Amino acid sequence: MKKLVIVESPSKAKTIEKYLGRGYKVVASMGHVMDLPRSVLGVDIENDFTPKYLPMRDKKPLIKDLTALAKECDKVFLATDPDREGEAISWHLMTALKLNEEKTQRVTFNEITEKTVKSAIKAPRKIDADLVDAYQARRVLDRIVGYKLSPVLWKTVRKGLSAGRVQSVAVRIVVLREREIQNFVPKEYWNITVYLDKNTGECIKAKFLGRDPKGEKQEITSLEMAQAVERAAVNAAYQVVDVKRGRKHRRPAPPFITSSLQQEASRRYNFSSRKTMMLAQNLYEGVSLGERGMTGLITYMRTDSLRLSEESVAAARSYIGETFGPNFLPAAPRVFKTKGNAQDAHEAIRPANPAITPAETKPFLTPDQQKIYKLIWDRFTASQMADAVYDTVSVLIESQKAGEDTLYFRTGGSVKIFAGYTALYEDTKEGDKAEGSEDETGEIPNLNEGENLLYNKIEKEQKFTQPPARYTEATLIRALEENGIGRPSTYAPTIGTILDREYIVKEGRSLKPTELGTIVTELMEKHFAAVVDTEFTANMETELDAVSEGKEAWKNVIRNFWGGFHATLEAAEKNLEGVKLGPQDEVTDIPCEKCGRMMVIKNGRFGKFLACPGYPECKNAKSIAVETEGRCPVCGGKMLVKKAKSGNKYFGCENYPNCNFMTWDLPIKDLCPKCGKTLFKKNSKAEKKTYCAAEGCGYEVITGGYLMKKGKKDEE
């Protein structure tokens, strides 16, 4: 009896086929096989928003092969990803392959382990129509918004732009922050610190609190106020009036969900959300672990649930007890509460098999895969460990001087007395500061009530309030999550899209809106306010969740949206008739060879280029020559930075097409000690070296990389 299992990716297919063994054929659909057509709207608005799904052109040969395979098998299991999109892919496979409903069943794997895969195969189900409908609602809604709004941007701003229900809100969040920064007015304030000596010679540093020991800290907003405090503090009599000692417990963070994993990987490693999800997908689908073979390492990585299986928690507690000792185990397993608006369809992101430690995986994973696996493993395990414990002290010091107000200063500190979960893992905060480090000074002043202290010196420091920081990928994902914009599967593609469209750019880790992004946002705010309104978009997500739970018909969601949107669209098209917005082209001092006008810099699909402002009368355009280090090893011409159609950067000779030399490797200023020509640097995962590209020279210096041997990576 032959059984066919269809998954989404080849690596996942290899892992599952190993677990199921003989009698099963596991193949990959390579993602979606059907979709709405690209060239037209693909949604029949007049016929109650009926979508027109078609087989994807590049998938037709695959569909033919899968259809033939399915006919040869007695059973077909559709095992695409366990989310709305995965459910829709299975639904489309039913249609595209013309599968017999009697012999076709749906299975899902929250983790790809032998036990989970075999259990799922024994308990198949039918395709969940509610999940499919939720997918259709999102797909149709986003198609209508994108295909109806984008032409407005083409006419008004420039061709090739796109608008989207989630992406436009994300851009607006970044633009709003930039407005805050631009409109920010700094306010002056002063920090005042007094240095006091104990009889033992120990120096105590205390910060000015104010004139009321029970009140809030007094703000010092001018030099005059700071000088008044200084006069009252210099050579005054100081006494400790209150000492509060305590003990503080810090609980570990919960295991990762999609958004928190993306945020932590961004803060810790500067990984983009797109890269983080790609690496996590690799770990979920399975990697080769030597004698273990293909092994799925983590649970499904698109989740907003904090649930953990009892089995995984028991495994973590066993490891903690054996490795760290019983003191590092809380009395009972920790349970984390999932947020109210979460779908809670899966567990949190955790190791599929907690017994496989990061130390065991290191020889088999790429460095970046290892970073993500260790991050997930450490966070999950630490979530079941005991609290970190700190001893704390807060000291209030009184200052008295004849003829002056009584002043109060505060000092204190904390020291970690039990590491708890921090023995394994500590979160980072924005700015890469470990959680708790702002309190953990490592010292506690030894002071007692009634103790007198001697004045040593005083320091006053002028400061100004700072504008809010620009968003990073981490903080933008947090803002989207907090506002209910999008869902776990949408954060990475949303940020990727607005970067690709050049609505925002990265400056270091910060996200800054471009002039184009600002113009498009202002247009959307004025004419399509609801589309970029965070509350409206969040409410739409709630409606889509209701569809997935079977509480709402998906077409009702579209009908309710379309009425107001259509009226807004018609009004905007009328009001924007003949209006032309857009970034101003930068004029250069380079004359057009054909008509003599000064050429301008324009943005195209593959980056910036030079164009004649006389278009369409004069259609002259050419790439911008950006020089780099070194000279062409063939003809000695300058080396230029160029961009391929794929968008990838390469280096070529300025004398093209007479000289065809090009390379993906970076030319550097150093010259070859053997022949005197420019050296190039290769910096790939497989090979790291500096070498000479001149024909017949052969000079090279290997600096690192990986050699591929017997399916393993052996670091040189």
C-alpha positions as CSV (number, residue, x, y, z in Angstrom):
1,M,0.0,0.0,0.0
2,K,1.7,3.2,-1.2
3,K,1.2,6.4,0.7
4,L,2.1,9.9,-0.5
5,V,2.9,12.8,1.9
6,I,3.1,16.3,0.5
7,V,5.0,18.9,2.5
8,E,6.2,22.4,1.5
9,S,10.0,22.1,1.4
10,P,12.6,19.5,0.3
11,S,14.5,19.5,3.6
12,K,11.3,18.9,5.5
13,A,10.5,16.1,3.1
14,K,13.9,14.4,3.8
15,T,13.4,14.6,7.5
16,I,9.9,13.2,7.5
17,E,10.6,10.4,5.0
18,K,13.4,9.2,7.3
19,Y,10.9,9.0,10.2
20,L,8.1,7.3,8.2
21,G,10.3,4.8,6.4
22,R,9.2,2.2,3.8
23,G,5.8,2.5,2.2
24,Y,5.8,6.3,2.3
25,K,6.9,8.7,-0.4
26,V,7.4,12.3,0.9
27,V,7.6,15.1,-1.7
28,A,7.6,18.9,-1.6
29,S,5.1,21.3,-3.2
30,M,7.7,24.1,-2.9
31,G,5.2,26.4,-1.2
32,H,2.0,27.6,-3.0
33,V,0.9,25.9,-6.2
34,M,-2.1,28.2,-6.9
35,D,-2.6,31.9,-6.4
36,L,-4.5,35.0,-7.7
37,P,-3.1,36.1,-11.1
38,R,-0.4,38.8,-11.0
39,S,-1.5,40.8,-14.0
40,V,-5.1,41.5,-12.9
41,L,-7.1,42.0,-9.7
42,G,-8.2,38.4,-9.7
43,V,-11.2,39.1,-7.5
44,D,-14.7,39.4,-9.0
45,I,-16.1,42.3,-7.0
46,E,-19.4,42.2,-8.8
47,N,-19.8,38.5,-8.1
48,D,-19.6,38.8,-4.3
49,F,-15.8,39.0,-4.2
50,T,-15.2,35.6,-5.7
51,P,-11.4,35.0,-6.0
52,K,-10.0,33.4,-9.2
53,Y,-7.2,31.1,-8.2
54,L,-5.0,29.8,-11.0
55,P,-2.1,27.3,-11.1
56,M,1.1,29.2,-10.8
57,R,2.9,29.2,-14.2
58,D,6.3,28.0,-12.8
59,K,4.6,25.2,-10.8
60,K,2.7,23.6,-13.7
61,P,5.4,20.9,-14.3
62,L,5.5,20.2,-10.6
63,I,1.7,19.9,-10.5
64,K,1.8,17.4,-13.3
65,D,4.4,15.3,-11.5
66,L,2.5,15.4,-8.2
67,T,-0.8,14.5,-9.9
68,A,0.9,11.4,-11.5
69,L,2.4,10.4,-8.1
70,A,-1.0,10.8,-6.3
71,K,-2.7,8.5,-8.8
72,E,-0.2,5.8,-8.0
73,C,-0.9,6.0,-4.3
74,D,-3.7,4.6,-2.1
75,K,-3.5,7.5,0.4
76,V,-2.4,11.1,0.2
77,F,-1.5,13.1,3.3
78,L,-1.3,16.9,2.9
79,A,1.3,17.9,5.5
80,T,1.9,21.6,4.8
81,D,2.7,24.0,7.6
82,P,0.3,24.2,10.6
83,D,-1.1,27.7,10.0
84,R,-3.7,29.4,7.8
85,E,-1.4,29.7,4.9
86,G,-0.4,26.0,5.2
87,E,-4.1,25.1,5.3
88,A,-4.7,27.1,2.1
89,I,-1.8,25.4,0.4
90,S,-3.3,22.0,1.2
91,W,-6.7,23.2,0.0
92,H,-5.1,24.4,-3.3
93,L,-3.3,21.0,-3.7
94,M,-6.7,19.3,-3.5
95,T,-7.9,21.4,-6.4
96,A,-4.7,21.5,-8.5
97,L,-4.0,17.7,-8.3
98,K,-7.7,16.8,-8.6
99,L,-7.3,14.7,-5.4
100,N,-10.0,12.2,-4.4
101,E,-11.5,13.4,-1.1
102,E,-11.9,9.8,0.1
103,K,-8.2,9.0,0.0
104,T,-6.9,12.5,0.9
105,Q,-6.4,13.7,4.5
106,R,-4.7,16.6,6.3
107,V,-1.9,16.2,8.9
108,T,0.1,18.8,10.7
109,F,3.4,18.8,12.7
110,N,4.1,21.4,15.4
111,E,7.5,19.8,15.6
112,I,9.3,17.4,13.3
113,T,10.3,14.6,15.5
114,E,9.8,10.9,14.9
115,K,7.1,10.6,17.7
116,T,5.2,13.7,16.5
117,V,5.3,12.7,12.8
118,K,4.1,9.1,13.4
119,S,1.4,10.3,15.8
120,A,0.1,12.8,13.3
121,I,-0.1,10.3,10.5
122,K,-2.2,8.0,12.8
123,A,-4.6,10.9,13.6
124,P,-5.4,12.7,10.3
125,R,-8.2,15.1,9.8
126,K,-10.1,16.9,7.0
127,I,-9.0,20.4,5.8
128,D,-10.1,23.1,8.2
129,A,-12.5,25.2,6.2
130,D,-12.4,28.0,8.8
131,L,-8.7,28.4,8.5
132,V,-8.9,28.4,4.7
133,D,-11.6,31.1,4.9
134,A,-9.4,33.2,7.2
135,Y,-6.6,32.9,4.6
136,Q,-9.0,33.9,1.8
137,A,-10.3,36.9,3.7
138,R,-6.7,38.2,4.3
139,R,-5.6,37.4,0.7
140,V,-8.6,39.0,-1.0
141,L,-8.6,42.0,1.4
142,D,-4.9,42.6,0.8
143,R,-5.3,42.1,-3.0
144,I,-8.1,44.7,-3.1
145,V,-6.2,47.2,-1.1
146,G,-3.0,46.7,-3.0
147,Y,-4.4,46.6,-6.5
148,K,-6.8,49.5,-6.0
149,L,-4.5,51.8,-4.1
150,S,-1.2,51.2,-6.0
151,P,-2.5,52.8,-9.3
152,V,-3.4,55.9,-7.3
153,L,0.3,56.1,-6.2
154,W,1.5,55.4,-9.8
155,K,-0.5,58.4,-11.2
156,T,0.3,60.7,-8.3
157,V,3.8,59.9,-7.1
158,R,5.6,57.5,-9.5
159,K,5.2,54.1,-11.2
160,G,6.2,50.9,-9.5
161,L,5.0,51.9,-6.0
162,S,2.8,49.7,-3.9
163,A,0.4,50.2,-1.0
164,G,-0.7,47.5,1.4
165,R,-3.1,47.1,4.4
166,V,-0.3,46.3,6.8
167,Q,2.8,47.7,5.1
168,S,1.3,51.2,4.8
169,V,0.6,51.2,8.6
170,A,4.1,50.0,9.3
171,V,5.6,52.9,7.2
172,R,3.3,55.4,8.9
173,I,4.5,54.3,12.4
174,V,8.1,55.0,11.3
175,V,7.1,58.3,9.8
176,L,5.2,59.4,12.9
177,R,8.4,58.7,15.0
178,E,10.4,60.8,12.6
179,R,8.0,63.7,13.0
180,E,8.4,63.4,16.8
181,I,12.1,63.6,16.4
182,Q,11.9,66.6,14.1
183,N,9.5,68.5,16.3
184,F,11.3,67.6,19.5
185,V,12.3,70.6,21.7
186,P,15.1,69.7,24.1
187,K,14.7,70.7,27.7
188,E,17.5,71.5,30.0
189,Y,18.1,69.6,33.3
190,W,20.9,69.1,35.7
191,N,22.3,66.0,37.5
192,I,23.8,66.8,40.9
193,T,26.0,64.3,42.7
194,V,27.7,64.7,46.1
195,Y,30.7,62.7,47.2
196,L,30.8,61.9,51.0
197,D,33.5,60.2,53.1
198,K,33.0,57.7,55.9
199,N,35.2,57.6,58.9
200,T,36.8,54.5,57.4
201,G,37.9,56.5,54.4
202,E,35.4,54.9,52.1
203,C,33.7,57.3,49.6
204,I,30.0,57.3,49.1
205,K,28.4,58.8,46.0
206,A,24.8,60.1,46.3
207,K,22.4,61.8,43.9
208,F,20.3,64.8,44.7
209,L,16.7,63.8,45.5
210,G,15.1,67.2,46.5
211,R,13.9,69.1,49.5
212,D,11.1,66.7,50.4
213,P,12.3,63.3,51.5
214,K,8.9,61.8,50.8
215,G,8.3,63.5,47.5
216,E,9.3,62.8,43.9
217,K,12.7,63.7,42.7
218,Q,13.0,67.4,42.2
219,E,13.9,68.5,38.6
220,I,16.7,71.0,38.3
221,T,16.1,72.8,35.1
222,S,18.5,75.8,35.1
223,L,22.0,76.8,36.2
224,E,20.6,79.1,38.8
225,M,18.7,76.2,40.4
226,A,21.8,74.0,40.3
227,Q,23.9,76.7,41.9
228,A,21.4,77.1,44.7
229,V,21.6,73.3,45.5
230,E,25.4,73.6,45.3
231,R,25.5,76.5,47.8
232,A,23.4,74.5,50.3
233,A,25.4,71.3,49.8
234,V,29.0,72.5,50.0
235,N,30.5,71.8,53.5
236,A,27.1,71.0,54.9
237,A,26.6,68.4,57.7
238,Y,25.5,65.0,56.3
239,Q,23.7,62.2,58.1
240,V,22.1,58.9,57.1
241,V,18.4,59.2,58.0
242,D,16.9,56.1,56.5
243,V,18.3,52.7,55.3
244,K,16.0,50.2,53.6
245,R,17.3,46.8,52.9
246,G,15.5,44.2,50.8
247,R,15.6,41.2,48.6
248,K,14.5,41.3,45.0
249,H,13.5,38.3,42.8
250,R,13.7,38.5,39.0
251,R,11.7,36.0,37.1
252,P,13.0,34.5,33.8
253,A,11.4,35.6,30.5
254,P,8.9,33.2,28.8
255,P,10.0,31.1,25.9
256,F,10.1,32.8,22.5
257,I,7.2,33.5,20.3
258,T,7.7,34.8,16.7
259,S,7.9,38.5,17.6
260,S,10.2,38.1,20.6
261,L,12.6,35.8,18.7
262,Q,12.9,38.4,15.9
263,Q,13.4,41.2,18.4
264,E,16.1,39.3,20.4
265,A,18.0,38.2,17.3
266,S,17.9,41.8,16.0
267,R,19.2,43.2,19.2
268,R,21.8,40.5,19.9
269,Y,23.1,39.7,16.4
270,N,21.7,42.5,14.2
271,F,19.8,39.8,12.2
272,S,17.0,41.1,10.0
273,S,13.6,39.6,10.8
274,R,13.6,38.0,7.4
275,K,17.0,36.3,8.1
276,T,15.9,35.1,11.5
277,M,12.8,33.5,10.1
278,M,14.8,31.8,7.3
279,L,17.2,30.3,9.9
280,A,14.4,29.2,12.2
281,Q,12.6,27.6,9.2
282,N,15.8,25.6,8.5
283,L,15.9,24.4,12.1
284,Y,12.2,23.5,12.1
285,E,12.4,21.5,8.8
286,G,15.5,19.6,9.7
287,V,19.2,19.6,9.4
288,S,21.7,16.7,9.2
289,L,23.2,15.9,12.6
290,G,25.8,13.3,11.6
291,E,24.7,9.9,12.8
292,R,21.3,11.2,13.9
293,G,20.6,12.0,10.3
294,M,18.0,14.7,9.3
295,T,16.6,16.1,12.5
296,G,14.0,18.8,13.1
297,L,15.4,20.9,15.9
298,I,12.7,23.4,16.9
299,T,8.9,23.6,17.0
300,Y,6.9,25.6,14.5
301,M,8.4,29.2,14.5
302,R,5.2,31.2,13.5
303,T,3.3,31.4,16.8
304,D,2.0,33.8,19.4
305,S,1.4,31.2,22.0
306,L,3.4,30.7,25.2
307,R,2.1,27.2,25.9
308,L,4.6,24.4,26.5
309,S,4.0,20.7,26.4
310,E,4.3,18.8,29.8
311,E,6.8,16.5,28.1
312,S,9.1,19.4,27.1
313,V,8.9,21.0,30.5
314,A,9.7,17.8,32.2
315,A,12.8,17.4,30.0
316,A,13.9,20.9,30.8
317,R,13.5,20.4,34.5
318,S,15.4,17.1,34.4
319,Y,18.3,18.9,32.6
320,I,18.3,21.8,35.0
321,G,18.4,19.5,38.1
322,E,21.2,17.4,36.7
323,T,23.3,20.3,35.4
324,F,22.8,23.1,37.8
325,G,21.4,21.3,40.9
326,P,18.1,21.3,42.8
327,N,18.4,24.9,43.9
328,F,18.0,26.0,40.3
329,L,14.6,24.3,40.0
330,P,11.4,26.2,41.1
331,A,9.0,24.2,43.2
332,A,6.5,23.8,40.3
333,P,6.9,24.1,36.5
334,R,6.4,27.6,35.2
335,V,3.3,28.4,33.2
336,F,3.2,31.5,31.1
337,K,0.0,33.3,30.2
338,T,-0.6,33.9,26.5
339,K,-1.9,37.4,25.5
340,G,-5.6,37.8,25.0
341,N,-5.5,38.5,21.3
342,A,-3.2,35.6,20.4
343,Q,-4.4,32.8,18.2
344,D,-2.8,30.2,20.6
345,A,-2.7,27.6,17.8
346,H,0.7,26.2,18.6
347,E,3.2,25.9,21.4
348,A,5.9,28.5,22.0
349,I,9.1,28.2,20.0
350,R,11.2,25.6,21.8
351,P,13.7,22.8,21.1
352,A,11.9,19.9,19.5
353,N,14.1,17.6,21.6
354,P,15.5,19.5,24.6
355,A,18.0,16.7,25.1
356,I,19.9,17.9,22.0
357,T,22.0,20.7,23.5
358,P,23.7,23.5,21.5
359,A,27.1,21.9,22.2
360,E,25.9,18.8,20.3
361,T,24.6,20.8,17.3
362,K,27.6,23.1,16.9
363,P,29.7,20.8,14.6
364,F,26.7,20.5,12.2
365,L,25.1,23.9,11.9
366,T,26.3,27.1,10.2
367,P,27.4,29.8,12.7
368,D,24.1,31.7,12.2
369,Q,22.0,28.6,12.5
370,Q,23.8,27.8,15.7
371,K,23.2,31.3,17.1
372,I,19.4,30.9,16.6
373,Y,19.3,27.4,18.0
374,K,21.3,28.3,21.1
375,L,19.1,31.4,21.6
376,I,15.9,29.3,21.4
377,W,17.4,26.4,23.6
378,D,18.8,28.7,26.2
379,R,15.7,30.9,26.5
380,F,13.4,27.8,26.7
381,T,15.5,26.1,29.4
382,A,16.0,29.3,31.4
383,S,12.2,29.9,31.4
384,Q,11.9,26.8,33.7
385,M,14.7,27.8,36.1
386,A,14.6,29.5,39.5
387,D,14.5,33.3,40.0
388,A,17.7,35.3,40.2
389,V,17.9,36.8,43.6
390,Y,19.4,40.2,44.6
391,D,20.1,41.9,47.9
392,T,19.2,45.6,47.6
393,V,19.6,48.7,49.8
394,S,18.3,52.2,49.4
395,V,19.8,55.0,51.6
396,L,18.4,58.4,52.3
397,I,21.0,61.1,53.4
398,E,20.1,64.4,54.9
399,S,22.1,67.6,54.3
400,Q,21.9,70.6,56.7
401,K,23.6,73.9,56.6
402,A,22.8,77.1,58.5
403,G,20.7,79.5,56.5
404,E,20.0,77.0,53.7
405,D,17.2,74.5,52.9
406,T,17.5,71.0,54.1
407,L,18.5,68.8,51.1
408,Y,18.1,65.1,50.6
409,F,20.3,62.7,48.6
410,R,19.8,59.1,47.8
411,T,22.3,56.2,47.2
412,G,21.9,52.5,47.0
413,G,22.8,49.4,45.1
414,S,22.2,45.7,44.6
415,V,24.2,42.6,44.4
416,K,23.3,39.2,42.9
417,I,23.3,36.6,45.6
418,F,21.8,33.7,43.6
419,A,22.2,33.5,39.8
420,G,19.1,31.4,39.1
421,Y,18.2,31.5,35.5
422,T,20.9,34.1,34.7
423,A,23.5,31.2,35.1
424,L,22.3,30.2,31.6
425,Y,20.6,33.2,29.9
426,E,19.9,36.9,30.1
427,D,17.7,38.9,27.8
428,T,19.0,42.0,26.2
429,K,17.1,45.3,26.1
430,E,17.3,47.9,23.4
431,G,20.8,49.1,23.4
432,D,22.2,45.6,24.2
433,K,22.0,46.1,28.0
434,A,21.4,42.8,29.8
435,E,18.2,42.7,31.8
436,G,18.9,43.6,35.5
437,S,22.3,45.1,34.8
438,E,21.1,48.7,35.5
439,D,20.4,47.6,39.1
440,E,23.2,45.2,39.7
441,T,26.1,47.4,40.7
442,G,28.0,44.6,42.5
443,E,28.3,46.7,45.7
444,I,26.1,47.8,48.5
445,P,27.2,50.8,50.6
446,N,27.6,49.8,54.3
447,L,25.7,52.6,56.0
448,N,23.5,52.7,59.1
449,E,20.8,55.1,60.3
450,G,22.2,58.0,62.3
451,E,25.7,57.7,60.8
452,N,27.5,61.0,60.0
453,L,29.3,61.5,56.7
454,L,31.9,64.2,55.8
455,Y,31.5,66.4,52.7
456,N,34.2,65.8,50.0
457,K,33.0,67.4,46.8
458,I,30.0,68.1,44.6
459,E,29.5,67.7,40.8
460,K,26.8,69.3,38.7
461,E,26.3,68.2,35.1
462,Q,24.1,70.0,32.6
463,K,22.0,67.7,30.4
464,F,19.3,68.0,27.8
465,T,16.4,65.7,27.1
466,Q,16.8,63.6,24.0
467,P,14.3,62.9,21.3
468,P,12.7,59.5,21.1
469,A,15.0,56.9,19.3
470,R,14.3,55.9,15.8
471,Y,12.7,52.4,15.4
472,T,14.9,49.4,14.9
473,E,13.6,46.2,13.4
474,A,13.2,45.0,17.0
475,T,11.3,48.0,18.3
476,L,9.1,48.2,15.1
477,I,8.1,44.6,15.5
478,R,7.2,45.3,19.1
479,A,5.2,48.3,18.1
480,L,3.3,46.3,15.4
481,E,2.6,43.6,18.0
482,E,1.5,46.0,20.7
483,N,-0.9,47.7,18.3
484,G,-2.3,44.4,17.0
485,I,-1.0,45.1,13.5
486,G,-0.4,41.9,11.5
487,R,0.3,38.4,12.9
488,P,3.4,36.3,13.5
489,S,3.7,35.3,9.9
490,T,3.5,38.9,8.6
491,Y,6.2,40.8,10.6
492,A,9.2,39.7,8.5
493,P,7.6,40.1,5.0
494,T,6.1,43.4,6.0
495,I,9.5,44.9,7.1
496,G,11.2,43.3,4.1
497,T,8.7,44.9,1.7
498,I,8.9,48.4,3.0
499,L,12.7,48.2,2.9
500,D,12.7,46.8,-0.6
501,R,10.3,49.5,-1.8
502,E,12.6,52.2,-0.3
503,Y,9.9,53.6,1.9
504,I,12.3,53.3,4.8
505,V,16.1,52.8,4.9
506,K,18.4,51.4,7.5
507,E,21.0,53.7,9.0
508,G,23.1,51.3,11.2
509,R,20.3,49.6,13.1
510,S,17.9,52.5,12.9
511,L,15.0,52.7,10.5
512,K,14.4,56.1,8.9
513,P,11.7,57.0,6.4
514,T,12.8,58.2,3.0
515,E,11.4,61.2,1.3
516,L,9.3,58.8,-0.8
517,G,8.0,57.0,2.3
518,T,7.0,60.3,3.9
519,I,5.2,61.6,0.7
520,V,3.3,58.3,0.3
521,T,2.3,58.4,4.0
522,E,1.1,62.0,3.8
523,L,-1.0,61.1,0.8
524,M,-2.5,58.1,2.5
525,E,-3.2,60.1,5.7
526,K,-5.1,62.7,3.7
527,H,-7.1,60.5,1.3
528,F,-7.1,57.0,2.9
529,A,-7.0,57.7,6.6
530,A,-8.8,54.4,7.6
531,V,-6.2,52.3,5.7
532,V,-3.3,53.7,7.7
533,D,-5.1,54.0,11.0
534,T,-3.6,51.5,13.6
535,E,-6.9,50.9,15.4
536,F,-8.8,50.2,12.2
537,T,-6.1,47.8,11.0
538,A,-6.0,46.1,14.4
539,N,-9.8,45.6,14.4
540,M,-9.5,44.1,11.0
541,E,-7.1,41.5,12.4
542,T,-9.6,40.7,15.1
543,E,-12.2,40.1,12.4
544,L,-9.9,37.8,10.6
545,D,-9.3,35.8,13.8
546,A,-13.1,35.5,14.2
547,V,-13.2,34.0,10.7
548,S,-10.6,31.4,11.6
549,E,-12.6,30.5,14.7
550,G,-15.8,30.0,12.6
551,K,-17.5,33.0,14.2
552,E,-17.7,35.2,11.1
553,A,-18.2,34.5,7.4
554,W,-15.2,35.7,5.4
555,K,-17.1,37.4,2.7
556,N,-19.0,39.5,5.4
557,V,-15.6,40.9,6.4
558,I,-14.9,41.9,2.8
559,R,-18.3,43.4,2.2
560,N,-18.1,45.5,5.3
561,F,-14.7,46.8,4.3
562,W,-15.5,47.4,0.6
563,G,-18.4,49.9,1.1
564,G,-16.4,52.6,2.9
565,F,-13.2,51.8,1.0
566,H,-14.8,52.1,-2.4
567,A,-16.4,55.5,-1.6
568,T,-13.0,56.7,-0.3
569,L,-11.3,55.5,-3.4
570,E,-13.6,57.3,-5.7
571,A,-13.3,60.5,-3.8
572,A,-9.5,60.3,-3.7
573,E,-9.3,59.6,-7.5
574,K,-11.4,62.7,-8.1
575,N,-9.5,64.9,-5.7
576,L,-6.1,63.7,-7.0
577,E,-6.9,64.2,-10.7
578,G,-3.9,65.9,-12.3
579,V,-2.0,66.1,-8.9
580,K,1.7,65.1,-9.2
581,L,3.7,64.5,-6.0
582,G,7.0,62.8,-5.5
583,P,10.6,63.3,-4.4
584,Q,12.5,66.0,-6.3
585,D,15.2,64.6,-8.6
586,E,18.8,65.5,-7.7
587,V,20.4,67.5,-10.5
588,T,24.0,66.6,-11.3
589,D,26.7,68.4,-13.2
590,I,26.9,65.7,-15.8
591,P,25.5,66.9,-19.2
592,C,23.4,64.6,-21.3
593,E,25.4,63.4,-24.4
594,K,22.3,63.6,-26.6
595,C,20.6,67.0,-25.7
596,G,23.0,68.8,-23.3
597,R,20.6,69.0,-20.3
598,M,22.1,68.3,-16.9
599,M,21.2,64.8,-16.0
600,V,19.3,63.9,-12.8
601,I,19.5,61.0,-10.3
602,K,16.5,58.8,-10.3
603,N,15.5,55.7,-8.3
604,G,14.7,52.5,-10.3
605,R,14.0,48.9,-9.6
606,F,17.7,48.1,-9.4
607,G,18.8,51.2,-7.6
608,K,19.8,54.8,-8.6
609,F,20.7,55.7,-12.1
610,L,21.3,58.8,-14.3
611,A,18.5,60.0,-16.6
612,C,17.9,62.9,-18.8
613,P,15.2,65.3,-17.5
614,G,14.0,65.8,-21.0
615,Y,12.2,62.4,-21.0
616,P,10.2,61.4,-23.1
617,E,11.7,63.6,-25.8
618,C,15.2,62.4,-24.8
619,K,15.4,58.9,-23.3
620,N,19.0,58.9,-22.5
621,A,19.8,57.0,-19.2
622,K,22.8,55.2,-17.8
623,S,24.0,53.7,-14.6
624,I,25.9,55.7,-11.9
625,A,29.5,54.9,-11.8
626,V,30.7,54.3,-8.2
627,E,34.4,53.8,-8.0
628,T,36.0,51.4,-5.6
629,E,39.5,50.4,-4.5
630,G,42.0,48.9,-7.0
631,R,42.4,48.5,-10.7
632,C,41.2,46.0,-13.2
633,P,43.8,43.1,-13.4
634,V,43.2,42.8,-17.1
635,C,43.5,46.3,-18.6
636,G,44.3,48.5,-15.6
637,G,41.0,50.5,-15.8
638,K,39.1,51.7,-12.7
639,M,37.0,49.2,-10.8
640,L,33.3,50.2,-10.5
641,V,30.5,49.0,-8.2
642,K,27.7,47.6,-10.2
643,K,24.4,45.9,-9.5
644,A,23.0,42.8,-11.2
645,K,19.3,42.3,-12.1
646,S,18.9,40.3,-9.0
647,G,19.9,43.3,-7.0
648,N,23.2,41.8,-5.9
649,K,26.4,43.9,-6.0
650,Y,29.4,43.0,-8.1
651,F,32.5,44.8,-9.4
652,G,33.4,45.4,-13.0
653,C,35.9,47.3,-15.2
654,E,35.1,50.9,-16.3
655,N,36.1,49.9,-19.9
656,Y,33.2,47.5,-20.4
657,P,32.3,46.2,-23.1
658,N,35.9,46.5,-24.4
659,C,37.0,44.8,-21.2
660,N,34.7,42.1,-19.7
661,F,36.4,41.6,-16.3
662,M,33.9,41.3,-13.5
663,T,33.9,39.6,-10.0
664,W,31.7,39.2,-7.0
665,D,34.8,39.6,-4.8
666,L,35.8,42.9,-3.2
667,P,38.8,44.7,-4.7
668,I,41.1,46.2,-2.0
669,K,43.9,48.8,-2.0
670,D,46.7,46.3,-1.3
671,L,48.8,45.1,-4.2
672,C,49.9,41.6,-5.0
673,P,53.5,41.1,-3.6
674,K,54.1,38.7,-6.5
675,C,53.0,40.8,-9.6
676,G,52.0,44.2,-8.2
677,K,48.4,44.1,-9.3
678,T,45.2,44.7,-7.3
679,L,44.3,42.0,-4.7
680,F,40.7,40.8,-4.2
681,K,39.0,39.5,-1.0
682,K,36.6,36.6,-1.0
683,N,34.5,36.4,2.1
684,S,31.9,33.6,1.7
685,K,30.9,30.9,4.3
686,A,32.6,28.3,2.2
687,E,35.9,30.2,1.7
688,K,37.7,33.2,3.0
689,K,40.8,34.4,1.2
690,T,42.8,37.3,-0.3
691,Y,44.0,36.5,-3.8
692,C,45.4,38.0,-7.0
693,A,43.0,37.7,-10.1
694,A,45.8,38.4,-12.7
695,E,46.0,35.6,-15.1
696,G,48.9,33.3,-14.4
697,C,49.8,34.8,-11.0
698,G,48.2,32.4,-8.6
699,Y,49.0,34.3,-5.4
700,E,46.5,33.7,-2.5
701,V,46.3,33.7,1.3
702,I,43.6,31.5,2.9
703,T,42.0,33.2,5.9
704,G,39.2,30.9,6.9
705,G,35.9,29.3,5.8
706,Y,34.5,25.8,5.6
707,L,35.6,22.8,3.6
708,M,32.7,20.6,2.4
709,K,33.6,17.0,3.3
710,K,31.2,14.0,3.5
711,G,28.2,16.3,4.1
712,K,29.8,18.0,7.1
713,K,31.4,21.4,7.6
714,D,35.0,21.2,8.9
715,E,36.3,24.6,9.9
716,E,39.8,25.3,8.8
